[in-house]
Amino acid sequence: MNKVLLLLLLICAAPAHAAGLSAQERRIAAAVQAHQAEHLLLLEQLVNINSGTLNPAGVRQVAELLRPRFEALGMRVRWLPMDPVGRAGHLLAEQRGGRGARLLLIAHLDTVFEADSPFQRYQREGDTAVGPGVNDIKGGIVVILAALQALHEAGALSRSNITVFLSGDEERPGQPLAIARRDLLAAGAASDIALDFEAMYREQNQDTLHLGRRGSLSWKLWASGDSGHSAGVGRGAGYGAVYELVRIIDAFRTQLPEPDLSYNAALIAGGSSLQLDAQGVNANASGKPNIIAAQAYATGDLRALSPEQVARVQARMRGIVAQHLDRTQARIEFDEAYPPMAPGAGSAALFEQMQRINRDLGLGELRLGDPANRGAGDISFVGQLPGLVGMGLAGGGAHAVGEYADLRSLVPQAQRAALLMLRLSRPHP
């Protein structure tokens, strides 16, 4: 049996403390509550710094705001520049000193809101905070720090092995991914368990965690055909590029669906002439009603829950593309993928431990969510590890003006995280 899975099963099988929480655990939970105001102030400060992925100065500014806070906990902090892929870099904070599980805590410094976005400032409306990145994912960073500070005050952090990895380009990763995620892969290789501090979902009015994420990859599709007078379309002159592209797109719609898979066509253009930008996300096409289209293009993405599903669907897509209409050609390319994170037995055991912690805190039952509801995320690059997804703040509206977080979720989320790290950090045979 995998040693990490065995460790998790041993932890879950251990008898619960008679009073639910030990004296040390009660001190940790109280410390989270006591520092709530300063944690919320940090959240406001983070949100008011624009850290769009393509604003490297802002990403670094967020990192510099966080660095002294990790250092104050006795952690070793490093900045990992990502100049070769055109991104700011990543922040790594490490604590070494325990004999329990090696934990990897994952979040990111960047947001989707670039410097020219109209959505720039933090606003609080009662128990709701509105602002760019407040839910995705700066609230999750604050949960991490709140949990670590509580462990530090209880004298437990120094006896743990914890790595915090905050990427600077999660929302728009640098290319190639082999370089952009090199340091995350190395951190995963030196860890036993991964915890994702992206936003927590609430489903059926219950706090919900997930054991996996769907991966995502984008595709680009080109079609070409013989141009000519429209009187001959389908009558010896062929069907042209637009018909060929539409045939393929509609076949994708009807032939690809299966559980845990989603497929999206995001952009389509075609005509007598076609120009694309270097990224293939802006198109300019022109044509006339009486001319058969010579060129067409589409792009989109697909999301799947396992590498096997990705490979199977890609093969099906290539097969569809290869069945050309008369006097047309087409080709498809797939960009580098964010890998999927499939649920596993280790992650299920980890969820059971978190469920026990939730009960011990008097917070009732956690809900186990469908991983197909989660998009791509950095934890998937270390998806071979047991892990939990969604340990950040509750909220909604991610990636849109009006993104918000439920501030009432900060204390319970940080308490859960701190106690999970404490229990996982204890030595076990």
N, C-alpha and C positions, 0 to 999 in steps of 0.2 A: 504494500500500500504506500502511496506517496506520503513522505514524512510530514508535509504540511497538512494534508488531509487528516492524517492520524492525529497531529497536534490539535486540530480544530475539533475533532471528534472527542478527544480527551477533555478539552476545555468544556465542551457542551455537556459531557457526561458528568462533570464535577458537580457535587451537591451545591445548591445555592446557599448563600449566607442566610442564617435564620431570620434576620431582620430585613432581608432583601439586599441592602447595601452594607458593606463593611464601614467601619469608622473612617478609614482613609477615603473610600469612595464617596461618603457623605461630604467630606471636606472638599473633595474635588468638585462635586456637583454644586456646593455652596459657593466655591470660588468663581465658577462660571457666572452664577447669578450676580455675585457682588461686583463684577467688573463689566456688567452689561453696558453701562453708559459709555465707558471708554471704548468698548468694542464698536458701538454704534457710531461714535465719533470717527473712528478709523474708517468705517464703511463710507461715511460721507466724504472723507478726505480722498479715499481711493476713487470713488465715483466721479469726483470733480476734477480728476486728472484724465484728460483724453488719452486713451491708450489703444486707439484703433491699430490694428495689426500693421498698417502701413505708416504709422507714426512712431518710428523707432525711439525718438526722444521721449515721447510720452510713456512708452512701454518701459524704458529705462528709469524714468522718473518714478513710476509705480514700484519698480524693483528697489530703488534707493529709499523709498519710504518704508518698505518692508524690511530691508536688510537689518537695520539696528534692532528691530523688534525680535527677529530670530536670534541675533547675536546676544541680546539681553537674556535669552533663555539658555545660553551656553552652547548654542549650535554653531557649527562651522558653516559659513556661508560663502558661496562662490557664484560669480557671474560667468556664464558660458556664452560668449559671443557667437553669433550666427551670421557673420558677414558673408561667408561663401554662398549662402542661399538668399541673401538680400533681406534678412530679418534682424531684429534687434538682438535677440538672445534669450537665454533661459536663466532662471534663478534657482539655485540648488542649496538647500539647507540640510545639514546632517547632524544627527546625534548618535554617538556610538557608546555603548557601555553595558548593555544587557545581554542576557542569555536566552531571552524569549524569541518570539517570531520577529523577523526583520520586516518592518512595515514601510510601504511606499505610499505617500499621500500626494495626490495629483490634482492640480488646478491650473489655471493659466492667467497671465498678466494682461492679455490683450482682449479687446472687444471688437464687435463688428462695426462700431460707430467711429468713423474716421474723423479727422480734424475738421472737415467741411460739413459734418452732420449738424442739423439744427438742434439735435437732442444732445445736450452737453452738461446739464446741471442736475444735482441731487435735490430732490424735494421730499419733505416728509409730510404725510397727511395722516395723522393719528398713528396707527400701527402699521401703516403702509409706507414704504419708501419707493419713490419713482426716480429712475435715472438710468443713464447708459451703463450697462454692465452690472447693475445692482443685483440682478438675479443670475446673470450669466457672465461672469462667475465671481465677481468681487465679494459677494456675500459668502461664497464658499471659502475664499481665502480668509475672511474674518472668522469663520467657524473653525478653520484649522488653527489659527493663532489663539483663539479663545480656549480651545481644548488643550493646546500645548502649554499655555500659560497656567492653566489650572493644574496640569500634571507637574509643572515646574514648582509651583508653590507648595505642592504636597510632597516634594522630594522624589517624585516617581519618574520624571523625565530623564534624569541622569542614568537611570537603570534600564533604559530602553534603547532599541536600535530603530531609529526613525529617519527616513529620508523624505523631505518635502521637495517635489519637483513642480515648478511653476513655469510652464512654457510661455514663450512670447509670441507665438504664432499659431495658436490652436485654431483660430477662426479662419485663417488663410495660410496654411502651412507653406513654408519655403520648399523649393524643389532643388535637388532631389530629396525625397523623404529619407533616403539612406543617411544623408548628412543631417537633415533637420531633426530627425528623431534618434540619432545615434546616441546621444547622452541619456535619453529616456530609456532606450533599450538596455544600455549599460546599467542604469539604476534598477531596472526590472530584473536583470540577471543576478543582481546582488540582493534581491528581496524575496520574501516568502509570500506576502499578501499585499494587495493593492486596494486602495480606497479612493474613490472618485468623489470629489467635492463639487461636482456640477449640481444644479438646482434639484431639490427634492420635489417630486410630484405628489399631489394629493388626488387620490382616486376614491370615489364613493365616500368622500369626506374623511378618509384615513390617510395618515402619513404613509408614504409608499416608497419602498426601495426596490431596486432591480438587480438582477444577477448577470446581466449582459447588455450588450448594445449591438445594434446592427452596424455593419460596416457600410461604407459608401464609396463609390467610384463614379467618375463622370465618363461619358462617352461622346464621341464626335463622329458624325455620319456625313459623308459626302456622296452625292449622286450626280451623274452626268448623263447626257443624252444627245442624240443628233438634233441639231436645230433645223428648223424649216418652217414652211407655211402650215398654219394650223389646220388647213383643209385635209392634210395627210395624216393627222394624228391618229394612231391606231389603225391606219389603212396603208401600211407599208412604210410610213415615215417614222415609225416607232412611237413611243409614248412620251418621251422627254423626261428630263430630270425630276420635275415636280411630281409627276405621277409615280415615278420610281421611289422617290422619297416617301410619298404618302403611303404607298403600298407597304413599305418597310415599317413606318411608324405605326400604322394600323395593325400590322401583324404583331408587332411588339405588344400593343395594347391587348390583343385577343389571345395571344399564345404564350405570353410570359407569366401571367399571374399564377402564384402558388403561395402557400402560407409563409408569412414572415418576409415576403418580398414586396418592395414597392418600386415602381418604375416611373420616371417622369421625363416628359419631353418639354424642355424649357424655352427653346428658341428654334424657330424654323424660318428659312428664307430661301428664295429661289427665283430664277428668271433667266433672261438672256445673258445677263452679266451679274457677277456677285463678287463683292469684296468683303474680306473679314479682317478683323484686327489680329494681332499676334496671339492673343489668348483664345480667340474663337468665341468671344462672348458679345461682340458687336458686329452686326452685319448690315450691308447696304446692297440691296438688289434692285434691278430694274428689268422691265420687260414690257411687251406689248400684247394685247389680247389675241392677235393673229399670228404670233410666233411661238413655236414649240420651245419650251424652256431648255436651256443647255446646261445649267448648273443649279444645284440645290444643296442646302446644308441644314443640319439640325444638331442640337446638342442637348444633353440632359444628364440625369444620373440614375443609378439604381442602388438600392439598399437591401442588404441580405444579412442573415444571422450566422452564417458559417462560411468558411473558405470553400467548402464543397458546393454550397449553394451558389456562390459567386461564379465558380468555374463552370457549373452546369448551365447557368443562365447565360454566361458569356458565349458558351458553345452554341446554345440555341439562337442567340442573336446573330452570331456569325453565319449560321445556317440560313436564317431568314434573309440576311443581306445578300447571300450568294445566289438567290433565286431571282434573276433579273427579268424585268419586262423587256419586250423587243427593243433592240438597239439602245439599251441603257447599260450603265455600269454603276457600281456602288462599292464603297469600302467603309469600314468602321474601325475606329481606334479607341482604346481605353486608356485613360490617364492612370497615374499611380493611385492606388486605393488606400483609404483608411480601412484597416482590417476590422472584421467583426470580432466581437467578444461573445462567445457562446456560453450559456450557463453551464456550470459543472457542479459536481458533488462537493468540492471544496467551498465554492461560493454558497451553496445551499447550507452547509454547516456553519458558515460565517453568518448567514442571515439568522439562523436559529440562535446563535450567541447574541446577536443584536436584539432579537425578539425578547430574550431573557433579560437583557439590560433594560429594555423599554418597560417591561413589567416591574422590574426591581425599582425603577424610577417612579412607578405609579402612573405611567403614561398609556397604559392599555396595550392594544395590539397594533403592530405594524402590518401593513399590507404588502404582499409580494406582487410586484407589477409585471406586466408582459414586457419582455425586453424588446419586442418589436416596436414598442412605443418610444424607445430611446433612439436618438440619432447617433451619428459617429462621434467619437471622443478619444482623447489621448490614452485613456486606460486600455483601449483595445490593442495598443501596441505592446502591452504586457499582458495580454488576455490569457496567456498560459497560467497566470497566477490566480488563485482564488481571490475574488474581489467583490466589492459592493459598489453600486452606482447610485448617485443621488444623495450625497451626504451634505450638500450645501443648503442654502435657505430655500424655503418654499416661496412660490411666487408665480409669475407668468409673464406673457408678452415678450419673451426673449426675442432678440434681433429686430424689435420694432420700437418705434417711438411710443413711449408709454410703458416700457418694460418696468416691472415692479417686483418688490419682495415683501413678504409678510415678516415684519420684524419680530413678531411673537415666536417665530420658529427658531430664532438664534439660540436662545438658552437651551431648549431641549435638544437641538441638533448638536450643539457643542458638548453638552453633557453626555449624550450617547457616544459621540466620537471619542471623548476623553476616556470614558469607562471601557469602551471597546479596546482602545489602545493599551490601557492599563492591564486588562485581563489577558490580552494577547502577548504582552511583554513579560508576563511572569514565566519563570523557567518551568518547563514540564518535562517529565521523563521521556 
